[in-house]
Amino acid sequence: MTGGYGLSHRPLPPLATLRPFEAAARHESFTLAAGELGLTQAAVSKQIRLLEADLGTRLFERRNRGVFLTEAGRRFGRTVSSAFGDVAADAARLRGTSRAGEVVLFCQLCEAFYWLMPRLSGFHARHPDIALRLQSSVRPLTETSEPFDVAIQTTGRAAGAHPLAFAARDTVFPVCAPNLLGEATPPLPLAALGRYPLLSHRVVPQDWLDWEDFFALAGSPRPSAAGMRTFDSYPIVLQAALGGHGVALGWARTVEQLLESGALIRPCREAVERPQELGVYLDPASSKRPETRALVDWLHDRLGD
């Protein structure tokens, strides 16, 4: 057979291995992929080993605390996910269930609440024909079980096989409630932060800038007297700062309105510039949709402010 749909001259990998691989690459986790597909973790691992043997290359690195995509695995994950997306889109059109006119945005909770929501009316004004559905979470995008088209999260967090559309700058600096400083008048020297509790966002893995790295990047040792209060959620860290419980690290895009309203202040001048701090990621399966491109273009305009 020549032309048409013949594939005999282009052998495909074992098709049964592709769905477990795509889910594992998207989540960067065999466990989450198994849960999504209703399989055991061992079954997912077996299918991926069969696929690696067929391709003659490693798609994942196995380490004690999890699995991580190799560069080849990341590229192949995007290819497979995009192909699945094309099939799903055509199937939806044939069934009459296409998602035309809708786009789903996954966003870190703090950016969703403090940065996105005050600006979202601008997207609706530019694209009144597109319905934007928002998902927010304190967990990385690889851990969501809900499909999305575009995601916004800190670039240091796990992104699986989702390609980075672009990264935006941000600036990190200490913030606190005005009453925390008492009689002290800002700006204070960075070393003076040792007088106050430092509010820390600790997660495993530590994919978020915290005080030790901030002091190092700012060129100053951490004050030896500084006490640390730790939280597993950055929104809670911000709420603790607003309540006067200590000094937090603030990301300029997130705390902009809190500073303008006077709810938070900058106790010192020091800041750390992060040229590629916030990432906008795509779901490879829907990256070609016009609704996806419209949202990415709008985000690029707004995050370039």
JOCORSUL-V996900 format. One record per backbone hydrogen bond with DSSP energy under -0.5 kcal/mol. CO is the residue of the C=O (numbers start at 1). NH is the residue of the N-H. E is the energy in kcal/mol with one decimal. If there is no record, write none. Layout:
BEGIN
co: [CO;CO]
nh: [NH;NH]
e: [E;E]
END
This chain:
BEGIN
co: [3;7;14;14;15;15;16;17;18;19;20;21;22;23;24;24;25;29;30;31;32;33;34;34;40;41;42;43;44;45;46;47;48;49;50;51;52;52;59;60;61;61;63;66;68;70;71;72;73;74;75;76;77;78;79;80;81;82;83;84;85;86;87;88;89;90;91;92;92;92;99;101;103;104;104;104;105;106;107;108;109;110;110;111;111;112;116;116;117;119;119;120;120;121;122;123;127;129;130;131;131;133;135;137;140;141;149;150;151;152;153;154;158;159;163;163;166;168;168;170;171;172;173;175;176;177;177;178;179;181;184;189;190;191;192;193;197;197;198;198;200;200;205;210;211;212;213;214;215;216;223;227;228;229;231;233;234;235;236;237;238;239;240;241;241;247;248;250;250;251;251;252;255;256;257;258;258;258;259;265;265;267;272;273;274;274;277;277;278;279;279;280;280;281;282;283;283;284;286;289;290;291;292;293;294;295;296;297;298;299;300;302]
nh: [6;10;17;18;18;19;20;21;22;23;24;25;26;27;28;29;161;33;34;35;36;37;38;39;44;45;46;47;48;49;50;51;52;53;54;55;56;57;70;62;63;68;66;63;61;74;75;76;77;78;79;80;81;82;83;84;85;86;87;88;89;90;91;92;93;94;95;96;97;98;102;131;133;106;149;150;135;152;137;112;113;114;115;115;116;117;119;120;120;122;123;123;124;125;126;127;130;131;132;103;133;105;107;109;143;144;283;106;281;108;279;157;142;162;165;282;280;277;278;274;252;272;250;248;265;180;181;181;182;184;186;192;193;194;195;196;199;247;200;229;202;231;207;214;215;216;217;218;220;219;226;198;230;200;202;237;238;239;240;241;242;243;245;177;244;199;175;173;252;254;255;256;259;260;261;262;263;264;262;176;267;188;172;275;170;277;155;279;168;153;281;165;166;151;284;286;287;287;289;293;294;295;296;297;298;299;300;301;302;303;304;305]
e: [-1.6;-2.0;-1.8;-0.6;-1.1;-0.8;-0.6;-1.8;-2.9;-2.2;-2.4;-2.9;-2.2;-2.2;-1.7;-1.2;-0.9;-1.5;-2.5;-2.1;-2.2;-2.2;-1.2;-2.1;-1.9;-2.6;-2.3;-2.2;-2.1;-2.1;-2.1;-2.1;-2.7;-2.3;-2.2;-2.4;-1.9;-1.3;-2.1;-0.5;-0.6;-2.2;-1.5;-2.9;-3.5;-2.5;-2.2;-2.6;-2.5;-1.8;-1.9;-2.7;-2.6;-2.4;-2.1;-2.7;-2.2;-2.1;-2.1;-2.8;-2.7;-2.2;-2.5;-2.4;-2.1;-2.3;-2.2;-1.0;-3.0;-0.5;-1.8;-3.3;-2.8;-0.5;-2.3;-1.9;-3.1;-2.4;-1.4;-2.8;-2.6;-3.0;-0.6;-1.3;-3.5;-2.0;-1.9;-1.2;-0.6;-1.8;-0.7;-0.7;-1.8;-2.2;-1.8;-2.8;-1.9;-0.5;-0.6;-2.4;-0.6;-2.8;-2.6;-1.9;-1.9;-1.3;-2.1;-3.0;-2.7;-1.7;-3.1;-1.8;-0.7;-2.0;-0.6;-2.3;-2.6;-0.8;-2.2;-3.0;-2.9;-2.8;-3.4;-2.7;-2.8;-1.5;-0.5;-0.9;-0.8;-2.2;-0.5;-1.7;-1.8;-1.6;-1.9;-1.8;-0.5;-2.9;-0.6;-2.9;-0.8;-2.5;-2.0;-2.4;-2.9;-1.9;-2.9;-2.3;-2.8;-1.0;-1.6;-3.2;-0.5;-3.2;-2.5;-1.6;-2.3;-2.0;-2.6;-2.2;-2.6;-1.8;-2.5;-0.7;-1.7;-3.3;-2.9;-2.1;-0.5;-0.9;-2.5;-1.0;-2.3;-2.1;-2.1;-0.6;-1.1;-1.8;-0.6;-2.0;-0.7;-3.4;-2.6;-0.5;-1.9;-1.1;-2.6;-0.5;-3.1;-2.1;-0.6;-2.8;-1.2;-2.3;-0.7;-2.1;-0.6;-0.6;-1.4;-2.1;-2.2;-1.9;-2.5;-2.5;-2.0;-2.7;-2.5;-2.0;-2.3;-3.2;-0.8;-1.4]
END
